[in-house]
Amino acid sequence: MKICRVCKQTKTLDQFGVQPQNRDGRRGECRDCKKRYDLAYHKKNALHYKQYYVKRNAIYRSRHKDE
């Protein structure tokens, strides 16, 4: 059992992501809180992600024209 540092709920270890650097080998926040954070971050920085993917896809298409 472990307490999530974000929602402060006690949860089982399988509800935490793996992070080998920590003593117990698990992240400090539960998977639900991490997912909520990641979604909010992605939404807040949507323009950056869109520009990144457009650039990356253009590079991929230029390298794979013959396929």
SULCOR-V793609 format. One record per residue. RES is the residue in three letters. SS is DSSP state (a for helix, b for strand, c for the rest). OMEGA is omega as a letter, one per 20 degrees, with the letter a starting at -180 (* if undefined). D_LAST is the distance of its C-alpha to the last C-alpha in Angstrom with 2 decimals. Layout:
<<RES SS OMEGA D_LAST> <RES SS OMEGA D_LAST>>
This chain:
<<MET c a 51.00> <LYS b r 49.92> <ILE b r 50.52> <CYS c a 47.62> <ARG c a 48.32> <VAL c a 47.01> <CYS c r 48.46> <LYS c r 51.28> <GLN c r 50.96> <THR b a 51.51> <LYS b r 48.56> <THR c a 47.60> <LEU a a 45.43> <ASP a r 42.52> <GLN a r 42.24> <PHE b r 41.40> <GLY b a 38.15> <VAL b r 38.14> <GLN c a 39.03> <PRO c a 40.29> <GLN c a 42.14> <ASN c a 44.67> <ARG c a 47.70> <ASP c r 46.92> <GLY c a 43.16> <ARG b r 42.39> <ARG b r 41.58> <GLY b r 44.52> <GLU b a 43.22> <CYS b a 42.42> <ARG a r 38.98> <ASP a r 40.12> <CYS a r 41.32> <LYS a r 38.22> <LYS a r 36.01> <ARG a r 38.24> <TYR a a 38.14> <ASP a r 34.34> <LEU a r 33.95> <ALA a r 36.60> <TYR a a 35.11> <HIS a r 31.64> <LYS a a 33.34> <LYS a a 35.50> <ASN c a 32.61> <ALA a a 30.14> <LEU a r 29.60> <HIS a a 28.73> <TYR a a 26.14> <LYS a r 24.61> <GLN a a 24.40> <TYR a a 22.94> <TYR a r 20.11> <VAL a r 19.34> <LYS a a 19.25> <ARG a r 17.18> <ASN a r 14.52> <ALA a r 14.51> <ILE a r 14.08> <TYR a a 11.15> <ARG a r 9.38> <SER a r 10.58> <ARG a a 9.37> <HIS c a 5.66> <LYS c a 5.68> <ASP c a 3.80> <GLU c * 0.00>>
